[in-house]
């Protein structure tokens, strides 16, 4: 990674403005999953150890951008962080304005201030220059540790970096290192696994990965569209009819680099308690739909993964939210856990799948950004990364 990190800059006695990803799930006004807050702790603790004052900013949810909205306040996230750090975290009433400026100026080294949700201002998502300037005025150094928002050119992720020395935090550095391994100079054999519902969301990823990897395994709902393109009748399965021709083109280019399911677990309705049976991929009966990959596919994919040095996985193999249709996804998770390969898990559903399978701790790297990791794998430049200072 050729971007400067917090270790490449003097923070002593400075006010550090840090973008974190505290877009965390809430329940009854409290944080219900603090994984993202914990992921930012190494950078937060490092900054405080350097005798700096720390000002944190984040978004939470999708408020309307018309001012304060209690439902999307970061107060609960500040309280959760305070418990994890074992020290008070002051809560600002907003993210800009005279009162917030006074609180930032008054911060002493070792103290932490949490700004209110940046998306309470519509200027945040517009990457408004004046708004970015007001945020930047609160600190003397900018640290971006919010990889999950790095694919968005917003004021707090990209705009601020124009006005302050801008470096990455440790979480951002780690994300770029492992995702960079998958796109720049991968260890071989390199196998990519893609799942999830739609091909249309992932055409660019598929095309980019096919130029980099040795094998591309496709499962989940998107595999149905490929199978339909092979001429199989998919009955009530999710098929993107508008993408069938694209799937044909991809298969023609990919040849035997592309692996598809050979069998499926099907259900007679899209419900957790649906009746289920296993059939070959070309034998889905009328009134039924594909819900998971079948045991033959699990074995074929598992055999292909043997000996891999690098595996990147983005998207589940089936409807893993329903226990009856989670076995394919969990089986692949366990294969990866025991593979000995460098395993990089794209965020979102893939991250929750390895967690539910109980093997998240055995993966080399589980990304904190679903959309950002997908765009990175597409080969896109992420604005929040590009804005940081080069080494």
C-alpha positions in Angstrom: 0.0 0.0 0.0 1.6 3.3 -1.1 -0.6 5.5 1.2 0.7 7.1 4.4 -0.6 5.6 7.7 -0.9 7.0 11.2 2.6 5.7 11.8 4.0 8.0 9.1 3.0 11.3 10.7 3.7 13.1 14.0 0.5 13.2 16.0 1.9 14.4 19.3 -0.2 17.1 21.0 -2.3 17.5 17.8 -6.1 17.3 17.3 -6.7 14.3 15.2 -9.9 14.3 13.1 -10.7 10.6 12.4 -13.4 9.1 10.1 -14.7 5.9 11.5 -17.5 3.5 10.4 -19.8 3.5 13.4 -22.8 2.7 11.1 -23.8 0.0 13.6 -27.1 -1.9 14.2 -29.2 -0.4 17.0 -32.0 -1.9 19.1 -34.0 0.0 21.6 -31.6 2.9 21.5 -28.5 0.8 22.2 -25.8 -0.7 20.0 -26.8 -4.3 19.3 -23.5 -5.3 17.5 -20.3 -3.4 18.3 -18.1 -5.3 15.8 -17.4 -2.1 13.8 -16.6 -0.1 16.9 -14.2 -2.8 18.1 -12.5 -2.9 14.6 -11.6 0.8 15.0 -10.0 0.4 18.5 -6.4 -0.3 17.4 -6.2 3.0 15.5 -8.1 4.9 18.3 -5.8 3.6 21.0 -2.7 4.3 18.9 -3.7 7.9 18.4 -4.4 8.4 22.1 -1.1 6.8 23.0 0.6 9.4 20.8 -0.7 12.0 23.3 -3.1 13.4 20.7 -6.7 14.6 21.2 -9.2 12.6 19.1 -12.3 13.9 17.3 -14.4 11.1 15.7 -16.9 11.4 12.9 -19.2 8.9 11.3 -22.6 8.4 9.6 -25.4 6.2 10.9 -28.2 5.0 8.7 -30.0 7.2 6.1 -31.4 10.3 7.9 -33.1 12.8 5.6 -30.3 15.4 5.9 -32.5 18.0 7.4 -30.9 18.3 10.9 -31.0 16.3 14.1 -33.0 13.1 14.2 -32.9 11.1 17.5 -33.3 7.8 15.7 -30.0 8.2 13.9 -28.0 9.8 16.7 -24.5 8.5 17.4 -24.9 9.0 21.2 -25.3 5.2 21.8 -22.2 4.5 19.7 -20.2 7.0 21.8 -21.5 5.3 25.0 -20.4 1.9 23.6 -17.0 3.2 22.7 -16.6 4.8 26.2 -17.2 1.3 27.8 -14.6 -0.3 25.4 -12.0 2.4 26.1 -12.7 2.6 29.8 -12.8 6.5 29.6 -15.4 9.1 28.9 -16.2 10.0 25.3 -17.7 13.5 25.0 -20.8 13.8 22.7 -21.1 16.9 20.4 -24.5 18.3 19.7 -23.7 18.4 15.9 -20.7 17.9 13.7 -20.1 21.6 12.8 -20.9 25.0 14.3 -19.5 27.3 17.0 -20.4 25.1 19.9 -18.7 22.0 18.3 -15.6 24.1 17.4 -15.3 25.3 21.0 -15.5 21.7 22.2 -12.8 20.6 19.7 -10.5 23.4 20.7 -10.9 22.7 24.4 -10.0 19.0 24.0 -6.8 18.0 25.9 -4.4 15.2 24.7 -5.9 11.8 25.5 -9.5 13.0 25.4 -12.1 11.9 22.8 -15.0 13.8 21.2 -17.7 12.1 19.1 -19.3 14.3 16.5 -23.0 13.9 15.7 -24.0 12.0 12.5 -22.5 13.8 9.5 -25.5 12.8 7.4 -27.7 15.2 9.4 -26.4 17.7 6.8 -27.3 17.1 3.2 -23.9 18.7 2.3 -22.1 15.5 3.5 -23.3 13.3 0.6 -22.9 16.1 -1.9 -19.2 16.4 -0.8 -19.8 20.2 -0.4 -16.5 22.0 -0.2 -17.6 24.6 2.5 -19.0 21.8 4.7 -15.8 19.8 4.3 -13.8 22.9 5.2 -15.8 23.3 8.4 -15.2 19.7 9.4 -11.5 20.0 8.6 -11.2 23.1 10.8 -11.9 20.9 13.9 -8.6 19.0 13.5 -5.0 19.3 12.5 -4.5 15.9 11.0 -7.1 13.7 9.2 -7.2 9.9 9.6 -9.5 7.7 7.5 -10.2 4.3 9.1 -13.7 3.8 7.5 -13.1 1.4 4.7 -16.8 0.6 4.5 -17.4 4.2 3.3 -14.3 4.6 1.2 -16.2 4.0 -2.1 -18.2 7.1 -1.5 -16.9 10.6 -2.3 -18.5 12.4 0.6 -17.3 15.4 2.6 -16.1 13.3 5.6 -14.4 10.6 3.5 -12.9 12.6 0.6 -13.5 16.3 1.0 -11.8 16.8 4.3 -8.6 15.2 2.9 -8.1 18.3 0.6 -7.6 20.6 3.7 -5.5 18.5 6.1 -2.6 16.1 6.0 -4.5 12.8 5.3 -3.4 9.3 6.3 -5.0 5.9 6.8 -5.8 4.1 10.0 -4.8 0.5 10.7 -8.2 -1.0 9.7 -8.0 0.8 6.3 -4.4 -0.3 5.9 -5.3 -3.9 6.6 -8.3 -3.9 4.1 -6.1 -2.4 1.3 -3.3 -4.9 2.0 -5.5 -8.0 1.8 -7.9 -6.8 -1.0 -4.8 -5.6 -2.8 -3.3 -9.1 -2.7 -6.4 -10.3 -4.6 -6.1 -7.7 -7.4 -2.5 -6.8 -7.8 -0.1 -9.7 -7.4 -2.1 -12.8 -6.2 -0.5 -16.0 -4.9 -1.5 -18.9 -7.1 -3.5 -21.0 -7.4 -6.0 -18.2 -6.8 -9.7 -19.1 -6.6 -12.5 -16.6 -6.4 -16.0 -17.5 -5.2 -19.0 -15.3 -6.0 -22.5 -15.8 -4.7 -25.5 -13.6 -3.9 -28.7 -12.9 -5.8 -27.9 -11.0 -8.9 -25.4 -11.1 -11.8 -26.2 -7.5 -12.8 -24.6 -6.2 -9.5 -21.5 -8.1 -10.2 -20.8 -8.1 -14.0 -17.8 -5.9 -13.6 -16.5 -8.0 -10.7 -16.9 -11.2 -12.6 -15.1 -9.7 -15.7 -12.3 -8.3 -13.6 -11.8 -11.5 -11.5 -11.7 -13.7 -14.6 -8.6 -11.8 -15.8 -6.9 -12.4 -12.4 -8.0 -15.7 -10.9 -7.3 -19.3 -11.9 -10.8 -20.5 -11.2 -14.1 -18.7 -10.6 -16.8 -20.6 -8.6 -20.3 -19.2 -8.9 -23.2 -20.1 -6.5 -26.2 -18.4 -5.0 -29.1 -16.9 -6.9 -26.7 -15.5 -9.6 -25.8 -19.1 -10.6 -29.4 -19.7 -11.7 -29.0 -17.0 -14.4 -25.9 -18.9 -15.7 -27.8 -22.2 -15.6 -30.7 -20.6 -17.5 -28.2 -19.4 -20.1 -27.1 -23.0 -20.5 -30.7 -23.8 -21.4 -31.8 -25.4 -18.2 -35.4 -24.8 -17.1 -35.2 -23.1 -13.7 -38.9 -23.3 -12.8 -39.7 -20.7 -10.0 -36.0 -20.0 -9.2 -34.7 -16.4 -9.1 -33.4 -15.8 -12.7 -32.4 -12.4 -14.1 -33.9 -12.8 -17.5 -32.4 -9.4 -18.7 -28.9 -10.8 -17.8 -29.1 -14.2 -19.6 -27.3 -13.0 -22.7 -24.6 -11.4 -20.6 -24.2 -14.8 -18.8 -23.8 -16.5 -22.1 -21.1 -14.1 -23.2 -19.3 -14.5 -19.8 -19.4 -18.3 -20.1 -18.1 -18.2 -23.7 -15.1 -16.1 -22.6 -14.4 -18.0 -19.4 -14.5 -21.5 -20.7 -13.7 -24.1 -18.0 -12.3 -21.4 -15.7 -15.9 -20.9 -14.6 -17.5 -23.5 -12.3 -21.3 -23.7 -11.7 -23.4 -25.8 -9.4 -24.2 -29.3 -10.7 -27.0 -29.9 -8.2 -29.3 -27.9 -5.9 -31.3 -28.0 -2.8 -34.8 -26.8 -3.9 -37.8 -25.6 -2.0 -41.5 -25.5 -2.9 -41.7 -21.9 -1.6 -39.5 -19.1 -0.5 -39.9 -19.8 3.3 -37.8 -21.2 6.1 -40.1 -24.2 6.5 -40.6 -25.0 2.8 -40.5 -28.6 1.7 -37.1 -29.4 0.3 -35.3 -32.0 -1.9 -32.0 -32.3 -3.8 -32.0 -32.5 -7.6 -29.5 -32.2 -10.4 -29.2 -28.6 -11.6 -31.0 -29.3 -14.9 -33.9 -31.1 -13.2 -35.7 -28.4 -11.2 -39.4 -29.4 -11.4 -42.2 -26.9 -12.0 -43.4 -25.0 -8.9 -40.0 -25.4 -7.2 -37.0 -23.0 -6.8 -33.3 -23.3 -6.1 -32.5 -22.4 -2.5 -28.9 -23.7 -2.0 -26.1 -25.6 -3.7 -26.4 -29.4 -3.4 -24.0 -32.0 -1.9 -22.4 -32.8 -5.4 -21.6 -29.1 -5.9 -20.2 -28.8 -2.4 -17.8 -31.7 -3.2 -16.9 -30.3 -6.6 -16.2 -26.9 -5.2 -14.3 -28.3 -2.2 -12.1 -30.4 -4.6 -11.4 -27.3 -6.7 -10.4 -25.3 -3.6 -7.8 -28.0 -2.5 -4.3 -26.6 -2.9 -5.4 -23.0 -3.4 -3.0 -20.4 -2.0 -5.4 -17.5 -2.1 -9.3 -17.6 -2.0 -11.5 -14.5 -2.2 -15.2 -15.1 -1.3 -18.0 -12.6 -1.9 -21.7 -13.7 -1.5 -23.4 -16.7 0.0 -24.2 -20.0 -1.9 -27.9 -20.0 -1.0 -30.6 -18.6 1.3 -28.4 -19.1 4.4 -30.8 -17.0 6.5 -33.1 -20.2 6.5 -31.3 -23.0 8.4 -32.6 -25.6 6.0 -30.9 -23.9 3.1 -27.7 -22.8 4.8 -25.7 -26.0 4.5 -24.0 -25.2 1.2 -22.8 -21.8 2.4 -21.6 -23.2 5.7 -19.9 -26.2 4.1 -17.8 -23.8 1.8 -17.0 -21.7 4.9 -15.6 -24.8 6.7 -13.7 -25.9 3.6 -12.0 -22.4 3.6 -11.3 -22.5 7.3 -9.4 -25.8 6.9 -7.8 -24.9 3.6 -4.5 -23.4 4.7 -4.9 -20.7 2.0 -5.0 -17.0 2.5 -8.7 -16.4 2.8 -10.2 -13.0 2.1 -14.0 -12.6 2.8 -15.8 -9.7 1.2 -18.1 -7.9 3.7 -21.8 -7.9 4.0 -23.6 -11.3 3.7 -20.3 -13.2 3.3 -19.0 -11.8 6.6 -22.2 -12.8 8.5 -22.1 -16.2 6.8 -18.6 -17.1 8.1 -19.7 -15.7 11.5 -22.8 -17.9 11.6 -20.8 -20.9 10.5 -18.5 -20.3 13.5 -15.3 -19.9 11.5 -14.8 -16.1 11.1 -11.8 -16.4 13.4 -10.1 -18.9 11.1 -10.3 -16.6 8.0 -7.2 -14.5 7.2 -9.2 -11.4 6.7 -13.0 -10.6 6.9 -13.7 -7.2 5.2 -15.7 -4.6 7.0 -17.1 -3.1 3.8 -19.4 -5.0 1.5 -19.9 -2.3 -1.2 -16.4 -1.0 -0.9 -14.8 -4.5 -1.2 -16.9 -5.3 -4.3 -15.9 -2.0 -6.0 -12.2 -2.7 -5.1 -12.5 -6.2 -6.6 -14.0 -4.6 -9.7 -10.7 -2.6 -10.1 -12.3 0.7 -9.3 -10.4 3.5 -7.6 -12.1 4.2 -4.2 -12.3 8.0 -3.6 -11.7 7.8 0.1 -8.4 5.9 -0.5 -7.3 8.0 -3.5 -7.6 11.2 -1.3 -5.0 10.0 1.2 -1.4 11.2 1.0 1.0 9.0 -0.8 4.1 7.7 1.1 
